[in-house]
Amino acid sequence: MPKIVNHNEYREELLDKCFDLFARGGFQGVTMREIGKELNISTGTLYHYFPSKEEIFRQMIFQLSQKQVVILAERFNRTKSFDERIQSMLQYVNNNEVFFRNVLFLIIDYYRQNGLQDPENFIRDIVAYYRKSLGELIGFGDSPACGALFTFCLGLVVQSMIESEPKEKEEIFLLIKHMLDAFIKSISTNVSLNQ
């Protein structure tokens, strides 16, 4: 009797396995043949599931985005206050800096490959998805504060690349926490005024 394959689950599994390859080689440096080799499947099977490397990349980034939102939602369900949710999110970004750095590098490489353009507004749509999800999870709603917080998180990722000494990172994180406290107070006031 032939093995029954759930094609959606298999596609998700393939996408999960692609991230490390793209993180090592960049968007431009990876070929369909290399992806097939990494996944231990034929190129023909790979094309059966994905018409192009670009489609693999897009689906992979979107799937990663969805999974990150689910992880944050689970973390936020354990926190009660607005301040705790923001602190939890920032701690999560800090604890997973290598992952977020790889995602940032991949997005930059994707832009470079496409002449600093965003074909089909793919990256814009991913960022909009993150912002909307964060706004709902934290309690910002659809406010400009989501963009500010998203930018702040990107800054943490970039800062982690610049500061390699743990002591310096701790001092910077403490400074950021003080800045964030002021940011939270400002946002909390604006959010409560808008509700």
C-alpha positions as CSV (number, residue, x, y, z in Angstrom):
1,M,0.0,0.0,0.0
2,P,1.5,3.4,-1.0
3,K,2.4,5.9,1.7
4,I,-0.1,8.7,2.1
5,V,1.5,12.1,2.1
6,N,-0.1,15.2,3.5
7,H,1.2,17.7,0.9
8,N,0.6,20.8,3.0
9,E,2.5,19.4,6.0
10,Y,5.3,18.2,3.7
11,R,5.5,21.6,2.1
12,E,5.8,23.3,5.5
13,E,8.5,20.8,6.6
14,L,10.5,21.6,3.4
15,L,10.1,25.4,4.0
16,D,11.3,25.0,7.6
17,K,14.4,23.1,6.4
18,C,15.2,25.8,3.8
19,F,15.9,28.6,6.3
20,D,19.3,27.4,7.4
21,L,20.4,27.0,3.8
22,F,19.2,30.5,2.9
23,A,20.8,31.9,6.1
24,R,24.2,30.4,5.1
25,G,24.1,31.2,1.4
26,G,21.8,34.3,1.2
27,F,18.9,34.6,-1.2
28,Q,21.2,35.2,-4.3
29,G,23.7,32.5,-3.4
30,V,21.2,29.5,-3.3
31,T,20.0,27.6,-6.3
32,M,17.1,25.1,-6.7
33,R,19.7,22.3,-7.1
34,E,21.3,23.2,-3.8
35,I,17.9,23.4,-2.1
36,G,17.1,19.9,-3.4
37,K,20.4,18.6,-2.2
38,E,20.0,20.2,1.2
39,L,16.5,18.7,1.6
40,N,17.6,15.4,0.2
41,I,14.9,15.5,-2.6
42,S,15.1,15.6,-6.4
43,T,14.9,18.9,-8.1
44,G,11.8,17.6,-9.9
45,T,10.1,17.0,-6.6
46,L,11.1,20.5,-5.4
47,Y,9.6,22.0,-8.6
48,H,6.4,20.0,-7.9
49,Y,5.9,21.9,-4.7
50,F,7.4,25.3,-5.6
51,P,7.6,26.8,-9.1
52,S,10.8,28.9,-8.3
53,K,13.4,29.8,-5.7
54,E,11.6,33.1,-5.2
55,E,8.4,31.3,-4.3
56,I,10.3,29.1,-1.8
57,F,11.8,32.2,-0.3
58,R,8.5,34.1,-0.1
59,Q,6.6,31.1,1.4
60,M,9.4,30.4,3.8
61,I,9.5,34.0,5.1
62,F,5.7,34.1,5.4
63,Q,5.7,30.8,7.3
64,L,8.4,32.0,9.6
65,S,6.5,35.2,10.3
66,Q,3.3,33.3,11.2
67,K,5.3,31.0,13.5
68,Q,6.9,34.0,15.2
69,V,3.5,35.6,15.8
70,V,2.2,32.4,17.3
71,I,5.3,32.2,19.7
72,L,4.8,35.9,20.7
73,A,1.0,35.2,21.3
74,E,1.8,32.3,23.6
75,R,4.3,34.5,25.5
76,F,1.8,37.4,25.8
77,N,-0.9,35.1,27.1
78,R,1.3,34.6,30.2
79,T,1.7,38.3,30.8
80,K,-1.0,40.6,32.1
81,S,0.2,44.2,31.7
82,F,1.0,46.3,28.7
83,D,4.5,46.9,30.0
84,E,5.1,43.2,30.6
85,R,4.1,42.4,27.0
86,I,6.5,44.9,25.5
87,Q,9.3,43.7,27.8
88,S,8.6,40.1,27.0
89,M,8.7,40.9,23.3
90,L,12.0,42.7,23.5
91,Q,13.5,40.0,25.7
92,Y,12.4,37.5,23.0
93,V,14.1,39.5,20.3
94,N,17.3,39.8,22.4
95,N,17.3,36.0,23.2
96,N,16.9,35.1,19.5
97,E,19.1,37.7,18.0
98,V,20.9,35.3,15.7
99,F,17.7,34.1,14.1
100,F,16.4,37.7,13.7
101,R,19.8,38.8,12.3
102,N,19.6,36.0,9.7
103,V,16.1,37.1,8.7
104,L,17.3,40.7,8.4
105,F,20.3,39.7,6.2
106,L,18.0,37.6,4.0
107,I,15.6,40.4,3.5
108,I,18.5,42.8,2.7
109,D,19.9,40.2,0.2
110,Y,16.5,39.9,-1.3
111,Y,16.3,43.6,-1.8
112,R,19.8,43.7,-3.3
113,Q,18.9,40.9,-5.7
114,N,15.9,42.8,-6.9
115,G,17.6,46.2,-7.5
116,L,16.5,47.5,-4.1
117,Q,12.9,47.0,-5.1
118,D,10.2,45.0,-3.5
119,P,8.6,43.0,-6.3
120,E,4.9,42.5,-5.6
121,N,5.3,44.4,-2.3
122,F,6.3,41.1,-0.6
123,I,8.4,42.6,2.2
124,R,6.0,45.4,2.8
125,D,3.2,42.9,3.2
126,I,5.2,40.9,5.7
127,V,6.0,44.0,7.7
128,A,2.4,45.0,7.7
129,Y,1.4,41.5,8.9
130,Y,3.9,41.8,11.8
131,R,2.8,45.3,12.7
132,K,-0.9,44.4,12.7
133,S,-0.3,41.2,14.7
134,L,1.9,43.0,17.2
135,G,-0.7,45.8,17.5
136,E,-3.4,43.3,18.3
137,L,-1.2,41.2,20.7
138,I,0.2,44.1,22.7
139,G,-2.9,46.3,22.6
140,F,-1.8,49.1,20.4
141,G,-4.5,48.6,17.9
142,D,-3.7,50.2,14.5
143,S,-1.5,53.0,15.8
144,P,1.8,54.5,14.7
145,A,3.2,53.0,17.9
146,C,3.4,49.6,16.2
147,G,5.8,51.0,13.6
148,A,7.9,52.6,16.3
149,L,8.1,49.4,18.3
150,F,8.9,47.4,15.2
151,T,11.7,49.9,14.3
152,F,12.9,49.6,17.9
153,C,13.2,45.8,17.6
154,L,15.1,46.1,14.3
155,G,17.4,48.5,16.1
156,L,18.0,45.8,18.8
157,V,18.9,43.3,16.1
158,V,21.4,45.7,14.4
159,Q,22.8,46.7,17.8
160,S,23.5,43.1,18.6
161,M,25.7,42.9,15.4
162,I,27.7,46.0,16.5
163,E,28.2,45.2,20.1
164,S,29.9,41.9,20.6
165,E,31.1,42.2,24.2
166,P,28.5,40.8,26.7
167,K,29.2,43.6,29.3
168,E,28.6,46.3,26.6
169,K,25.4,44.5,25.5
170,E,24.1,44.4,29.1
171,E,24.8,48.1,29.6
172,I,23.2,49.0,26.2
173,F,20.2,46.8,27.0
174,L,19.8,48.6,30.4
175,L,19.9,51.9,28.7
176,I,17.4,50.7,26.1
177,K,15.1,49.6,29.0
178,H,15.2,53.1,30.5
179,M,14.4,54.6,27.1
180,L,11.7,52.0,26.6
181,D,10.1,52.8,30.0
182,A,9.7,56.4,28.8
183,F,8.4,55.1,25.4
184,I,5.9,52.8,27.2
185,K,4.6,55.6,29.4
186,S,4.1,57.8,26.3
187,I,2.4,55.0,24.4
188,S,0.3,53.9,27.3
189,T,-1.1,57.4,27.7
190,N,-1.8,57.6,23.9
191,V,-3.4,54.2,23.8
192,S,-5.6,54.9,26.9
193,L,-6.6,58.2,25.4
194,N,-7.6,56.5,22.1
195,Q,-9.8,53.9,23.9
